[in-house]
Amino acid sequence: MLRSIRHHLKPTTAALQHFGPEARHHELALSETQAITLLHEREQPLDLERPLGYVIFRHAGRILGCGLYTPGRLRSQLPQHPVASF
């Protein structure tokens, strides 16, 4: 369900697919622009008032995957292969 990566617990893809729809914490709704930026640039500056660690990305009500939020930066953990447009 979770994998220990450095100082954080990262949810597995299987866990996100199974339990992600029920998540109410550690999730982040992305705009289309944010989602595309994360897919192409892999990270973006972002200051959030939330705990540090892994977050579930959602766009248009769907789970895209997860990312890592560290102070002032959101880093994508989404696959790097070409992705169709939203």
Secondary structure as GFF3:
##gff-version 3
##sequence-region A 1 86
A	DSSP	beta_strand	2	5	.	.	.	ID=ss1
A	DSSP	beta_strand	8	11	.	.	.	ID=ss2
A	DSSP	alpha_helix	13	19	.	.	.	ID=ss3
A	DSSP	three_ten_helix	20	22	.	.	.	ID=ss4
A	DSSP	beta_strand	27	29	.	.	.	ID=ss5
A	DSSP	alpha_helix	32	41	.	.	.	ID=ss6
A	DSSP	beta_strand	43	45	.	.	.	ID=ss7
A	DSSP	beta_strand	53	59	.	.	.	ID=ss8
A	DSSP	beta_strand	62	70	.	.	.	ID=ss9
A	DSSP	beta_strand	73	76	.	.	.	ID=ss10
###
